[in-house]
Amino acid sequence: MLKNALDSTFVEWRRKPVAFVGWGNTGGARAIEQLRMVAVEFEMAPLRHAVHVLPEVFIAFRQAADPADLSPLAPLESRLDMLADDLAWWMRALASARAAGG
């Protein structure tokens, strides 16, 4: 489904950065690995770092009494911050390159 959605909007993704957040037994590592290859074929710039939500974090988040309570995600905060900073940097760099006709 995701790949089909990406295929139908190929032009919009070209020369744009992409970051990944995955969850599962290995934090979505295999799915992210596959999506990185797809992103390259879409002429996107996949970021090196990803955020992998492992089962113990995901289960704690799902079992929290308050669905708005984000404290179970605290162990991911430094990775999320790094990912957001990298994504913002690549967005600016690629936007500048696209504006210059690159």
C-alpha positions as CSV (number, residue, x, y, z in Angstrom):
1,M,0.0,0.0,0.0
2,L,2.7,2.5,0.9
3,K,4.8,1.6,-2.2
4,N,1.7,2.1,-4.4
5,A,1.1,5.5,-2.8
6,L,4.7,6.5,-3.4
7,D,4.6,5.3,-7.0
8,S,1.6,7.5,-7.7
9,T,3.4,10.6,-6.5
10,F,6.9,10.0,-7.8
11,V,7.6,13.5,-9.0
12,E,6.7,15.1,-5.7
13,W,9.3,12.9,-3.8
14,R,12.2,13.5,-6.1
15,R,15.2,15.3,-4.5
16,K,13.6,15.4,-1.1
17,P,15.0,14.0,2.2
18,V,13.3,11.1,3.9
19,A,13.6,9.9,7.5
20,F,12.3,6.7,9.0
21,V,10.7,5.6,12.3
22,G,9.9,1.9,12.6
23,W,8.5,-0.4,15.3
24,G,8.4,-4.1,15.8
25,N,10.6,-7.0,17.0
26,T,13.7,-5.3,15.5
27,G,12.3,-1.8,15.6
28,G,11.2,-2.0,12.0
29,A,14.8,-2.4,10.8
30,R,14.0,-4.7,7.9
31,A,11.1,-2.5,6.7
32,I,13.3,0.6,6.9
33,E,16.1,-1.2,5.1
34,Q,13.7,-2.0,2.2
35,L,12.2,1.5,2.2
36,R,15.7,3.0,2.0
37,M,16.3,1.1,-1.3
38,V,12.9,2.3,-2.6
39,A,13.8,5.9,-1.6
40,V,17.0,5.8,-3.6
41,E,15.1,4.7,-6.7
42,F,12.8,7.6,-6.2
43,E,15.8,9.9,-6.2
44,M,15.2,10.8,-2.6
45,A,17.9,11.4,0.1
46,P,17.4,8.8,2.8
47,L,18.9,9.8,6.1
48,R,21.4,7.5,7.7
49,H,19.9,7.4,11.1
50,A,16.5,6.1,11.9
51,V,14.4,5.7,15.1
52,H,13.7,2.1,16.0
53,V,10.9,1.6,18.5
54,L,11.5,-1.8,20.2
55,P,8.7,-3.9,21.7
56,E,9.3,-2.9,25.3
57,V,8.9,0.8,24.5
58,F,5.9,0.2,22.2
59,I,4.2,-2.0,24.8
60,A,4.7,0.5,27.6
61,F,3.3,3.3,25.4
62,R,0.3,1.2,24.4
63,Q,-0.4,0.2,28.1
64,A,-0.1,3.7,29.5
65,A,-3.3,4.8,31.3
66,D,-3.4,8.1,29.5
67,P,-3.0,7.9,25.7
68,A,-1.6,11.4,25.7
69,D,1.2,10.4,28.1
70,L,4.4,10.4,26.0
71,S,6.7,9.4,28.9
72,P,7.2,5.8,27.7
73,L,8.8,7.3,24.6
74,A,11.4,9.2,26.6
75,P,14.2,6.6,25.8
76,L,13.8,7.6,22.1
77,E,14.0,11.4,22.7
78,S,17.7,11.9,21.9
79,R,17.3,9.8,18.7
80,L,14.2,11.7,17.7
81,D,15.9,15.0,18.3
82,M,18.9,13.9,16.2
83,L,16.6,12.7,13.4
84,A,14.6,15.9,13.4
85,D,17.8,18.0,13.3
86,D,19.3,16.0,10.4
87,L,16.0,16.1,8.5
88,A,15.8,19.9,8.9
89,W,19.4,20.3,7.7
90,W,18.8,18.1,4.6
91,M,15.5,19.9,3.9
92,R,17.3,23.3,3.8
93,A,20.2,21.9,1.8
94,L,18.1,20.2,-0.8
95,A,15.6,23.1,-1.1
96,S,18.6,25.4,-1.8
97,A,19.9,23.0,-4.4
98,R,16.5,22.7,-6.1
99,A,16.1,26.5,-6.1
100,A,19.5,26.8,-7.8
101,G,18.3,24.4,-10.5
102,G,20.4,21.5,-9.2
